[in-house]
């Protein structure tokens, strides 16, 4: 049988920001979770969103401030809120990542926005994976810490925060792909995690580069998240002209031998295991491999090679094609990722597959710098009109989610990188430019 590069399609959850200590131009606050929510409640209702579509995207904003020394000795403080579950290892990673950002701003003599210099105070709270704790943290950020910007990772809890952030004119930039994020009546809510772009553009790249492949099996656990992931994956692949057979296996079982038997009977050239998270998806791949199937695994969203090694046996990984990020390679793919990774290794000793940088913070910062202001309405307007930026993870742009009836740019797109595991090493094999990825997203969501 003709060998195709192996591809897995997992949704990776990484990108989070946390407060940390930094000297000189940076200040910090404790990361302990609040014990109770303030009694104050928002009184204003979200205002209606404009319906006009943007005519052009503004010029790309750099993620780093100019290095010129401030003309005034007065340095202001910019507070950025962050809420997430710190029990996950990614919470520790983001603390380190924000520490690197603060080191950079210190060397600049402060973060430059519109000619003003700012120290950045990342105020972070642990939600302990509890909506009660998350709301207590949110209320403390808004009513006590007086933040006007909150960034998050991929937490599903952020759905419950939106009415409060909107009513108080607090910009929320998160990685959540929940439909709540994209509702057209919101004015200060944005998604900048790029997961929908990676999940959409990745299969399009695959279909373009492997035109002889026509049949794919999508294997997902029989759970709510599994059905969401499996259905989305199947819809995107069908949009790209592929015939997709969906399989849903028992989500609470560790014996997935029956899944392997099904794959052997269907014998498709390509299989996508998605919707179970890295561990469950890896167990599915292992069961399929152990049954004797030797087709191609495929995953569009990035999972770093180091993280793959933690959950997937080497013989199952070999040959897979997976989404990639610039910093995971021995020689990072961009200068920004190379510089950031060097700082990370110098400060913490080694790199272990962390997703360096944070698109949500970088998006907010790019809008501040492109407008020369920290005014939330000016920043929201820039984000709503196709803000572009260069980040540690590559090139980014805000894009519209017209499937939700909003021509404003409330979602995000990024340059796409694809790797193949060859002889136990990640090798870059291609990808889509930012413009190509934006084009795919626009075509898919308009048709959807």
N, C-alpha and C positions, 0 to 999 in steps of 0.2 A: 504493500500500500504506500502511496506517495506520502512522504513525510511533510507535514506542515509545521511551522513553528508553533509551539504550544502556548496556549493563552489562557489565563485564568481571569475571571472577572469578579473580584472581591471589592467590597466597599470598605475602604479604609477610613478609619476614623482617626484622624490625628489633628491637628492644628488647634491649639489652645493657647491662651495667654494668661500669665499669672504675674502677680506683683512680686518684686524681689528687691533685695537690697542693692543699692548702687551708691557709690561715693560721688562727691563733687556736685555735678549738675543734676543728680537724680535723688529722689527721696522714695521711701518705701513705707508701707503700712503692713501690719500683721496679717497673716493669711488665715487666722482662726475664723471659723464660721460664727456669725452672730447667733445669739441664743434666743432672741425674740424679735419679731417684726414691729417697727414703730406703728403707732395707731393712726398716724396721718394717712389719708387716702387721697388719690387724685380726684379732682372735680371736673376737669375739662374733658370733653369728648374729642376723639380724633377728628381733624378737619378733612373735608373731602379731597381726594387726590385729583390733580389736574389730568385731563384726558389727552392733551396734545402730545404727539410723538416727538421726540427730539430729532432735530434735523442734522446734527453732526456731533461727534464725540470731541471733547476738548483735548487739547494737547496733553500727552502723557506727562504725569507728574513723577519726579524722582522720589525714591523712598528715603534717600538720605538728604539731610539739610546741607546747605552751602557751608564751607569751612571758614568763611570770613569771620573775624572777631566782631563781637557786638559793639555797636557804637555807643551803647548806654550800659551802665553797670547794673541797671535794674533787670533782673531775670524773673520772669513770671513762672507760675506752676500750672501745669496741665495735668488734671486728674483723668485717668482712664480706668473704668471699672471692668472687672472680670469675675465671672462666676462659672464654676465647673466642679466636677467630682474629683477631688485630689487623691482619692484612693487608687485611681488608675495611674500606671507608670507614666502616661502621657502628661499628667499633672506636674510631675517632677521635671519632665523634659521642658515643658513650657516655662517653668520658673527659670531654668537655665537659659532658655532662649531670650526671655525678657531681660535677663541679666546682661546678655551680650548686646542687646539693643541699647541698654543704658550705658554700657561701656562706650559704645560708639557715640552716643549723644554727649557724654562727658568730654570725649576727645575733641568734639566740635565746639566746646564751650557753651553748649546748650542747643536745643533743637530750634532751628530757624523757621518761623512761620510768619510771612508777611513782614519781615524785617525785625520782628520781636524774637527774643530768645526765651526759651522755656525749659525748665526742668520737667521731666515726665515722672509722675507718681502713679505707678500701676497699683491700683487698690483691688486686691483679690480676696474672694471668699469661697470657702468650700461648701458646696450644697449637699454633700454626702449622699448624692443621688436621691434627694428628697425634695419634692416640690415645696413642702412647708419651709424647709431650710433655704431653698432657692428664693422664695418670696421674701423671707426675712432678710436675706442678703441684698436682694433687689431694693427693698424699701430703705435699708440702711445706706446703700450707695446713693440713692436719689435724695432722701430726706435728711440724712446726717452728713454724708461725705460730699454731697452736692456735685456729683459727677454729671456731666452732660453727654458722655460717651461710654457705652458699654460694648465690649467685644467678648465673644465666646468661642467655644469649639463646636463640636457637632451634637451638643446636648439636646435631647428632645424636650427637656423641661422649658426651653425658651418660649415655647408656644404660649405658656401661661403668663409670660412677662409682658407681652406686646401691648395689651391694653394700658398697662401702667406706664410703660416707656413712652407710648404715643401721647397719652394724656398730659405727660409732663415734658414733652418736647425733648426727649432724650434719644439720641441716635443709638440704635442697636444694630451692630454688624455681627452676624453670626454665621456659623457653618451649617446650620440646620437646613434640611431640604424639605421640611414640612410645608404643606400648602398654606399654612397660616402665614408664613413669612412673605408670601407673594401676593397677598390680598391687595386689591387695588385701592382700598380705602385707607391704607396706611401711608404716612408721610415720612416716617423716620426709621423704617425697618428695612434691612438689606441682608442679602446672602452673599458672602464673598469666600466661601469655602471651595468653590469650583467643582464639587463632586458631580452635580448634574452635567456639567460640561465634559468631564472625564468619562462619565458613563455613557454619554451620547456620542461624542466625537471618536472615542476609542473603537467601537464597533464599525463606524463609518470608515475609519482608517483601515481596519481589518478587511472589510468588504472590498475596498479599493485595491488593496495590495494582494489579496488572495481571491481573485474573481472566480476561480474554479470551485471554491467551496460553496455549496448550496444548502447543505443540511446541517443543523445544529441542534443539540439537546441542551436544554436549560434545566439544571437540577438544583432545587431549593427545598429547604425544610418546610414541612406542613405547619407553619406558624403564621401569625399575622405579618411579621416582618419578612418572612420567607416568601409569602404570596405577593407582597408589595415588590420585593426585589426581583422575584422571578417574572412577574407580569411586566414590570418596567423593562427588564432585560429583553424579554421576548418581543415587546412592542418596538424597541429600538432596532433590534436585529431584523424584524420584519420590514421596518421602514427602509432598511438597507438591502432589501431583496432576498433575505435568507428565509428558508423554511425552518420553523422552530417547533420542536416537540417539547412541551413542558412536563417535567416530572416533579412531584412533591413527595418527599420521603418523610418518615416519622421524625418529628423534630426533637423528641425526647429520648431517642434510642441511640446507643453507642454501637449497636450491631447494624451496619448498613450494607451487609453482604447482598441483600435483595436488590439494592440500588445498583451494585456492580453487575448483578445478573441481568437487570433491565438494560443497562448500557451495552452489555455484550450482545444481547438479542437485537437491539436497534442498530448497533455498530455505526454510529455517526462519525464523520471525520473530525468533528469538533464538539467539545463539551464545555459548558460554562457552569461552574458551581458558584451560586450567589445567594445572598440573603440570610446566611447563617452566621456571618461574622468569620473572622480568620480561622478560629479553631474548628468550628463545625464544618465550614467549607473545606478545610484541609482534611478532616475525617472523611468527608464524602469523596474527595479526590483519591485518598488512600484506598478506600473500599473499591472504587472503580478500577484503580490500577491493579490491586491485588486480584481482581476477578479476571485479569488478563487483557483488559482493553488497552490499546496502545495508540489511541488517536491523540488529538490535540486539545489540551486544556487552555482556556482563554479567560483573561480578566482584564478589563479596561482600566478601572480606577487603580491608582498606584498602591503598591505594597512594596516597601523597601526590601531589598535582598536579605538584609540582616533579619528583618522581622519574619520573612518567609522561612528562613532557616530555623527559626524558633518553633514553628508549628508543622512544617512539611518535610517529610523524609527526602533526602537528596535525590533518590531515584525517581520520585514523583515530581520534584521540581524541575529536573533536567528537561530542557527543551521548551518549557512554558514561555509564553509571551504575556507580559504583564505591563501595566502602566508604570512609569518611572518618574522619579523626581531628580533634579540636577545634582543634589548634594550626595546621593547614595553611591556614586561611582568613585573609584579611587582617584580619578581626575575629574572633579566636578565640572558640570557642563557649561556653567556661566561664571563670569568673574565674581558676581555678587555671591553666588553659592560657594565658590572657592574661598573667598575672603571670610565669609561667615563661618564656614566649616573650620578653617584654620584658627579663627578666634575661639571656637567652641573647643577644639582639641587642646589648644594652649591653656585654656582655663580649666577644663574638666578632665583632661588626660586622654580621652579616647572618644571615638564616634561609634555608636551602636544602633544605627538605623533610625535615629530621630529625624522627624520631618522638620528641618530647620527653617526658621522664618515663620511668619504668621500672616496669612493673606488678609484676615479681617482687620488687624491693626494697620497693615500696610495700605489697605484701601482707604480707611478713614484718614490716615496721615497724608496720602496722596491728594485727597480732596481738600484737606486743610491747606496744603502747600500750593495747590493750583489756584485756590481762591485767595490765598494770603490771609486767611481768617480762621478762627475757631468757632465762629458763629454757626449754630446748628442749622439754620435755614440755608445759609450759603453753602455749607458742606453738603447738606442733603440735596440741594439743587445740582451740585456737581456730580454726586453719585447717581442721581436720576437721569443724567444726561451723558452717559457713556464714559465716565471717568476711566482713564487708563493709568497703569503704573507698572514700574519695574520692581520686582521683589526678589527675595532670596530664592523663591521657587520658579522664577522665570518672568514671562510677560503676562499681564492680566488686563481685563477690561470688564466693566459693568455692561450687562446686556439685558434686553427686555424679556419678560416671560409673558408673551402674548397669549399663551394658553390659559392665563388667568385674567385676560382682558385688560392688561395694563401695558401701554406702549412705553412707559418710563422704564429705565434700566434699574431693576431691583435685584437681578441675579448677576452671576459672574461667569466669565470664561477665561481660559488660560491656554498657553501654548501646551501642546500635547507631546509627551515623550513616551516611547515604547521600547522595552528591553526584552531580550531573550536570555534565558539561563543556558549558557553554553559551557560545557566542561566545568560546571560548578561555579561559574562566574556570571555576573550580570553584564550583558553587552548591549549597547544602544543600537537599535536596528531601524529606527525611523520615528515618525511622528507627524503632527500637523502644526503648521504655523498658527499664531493667534488668529489671523484673519480667516484661515480655513476652519478653525474650530468655531469661531463666531458664526460663520456661514452655515455650518452644519446645525448648530443650535437653533438659529433663526428658522431654517427650513423645517426642522423637525417640530418645533413648538407651534409654528403657524399651521402646519398640517394637522397636528394633534388637536 
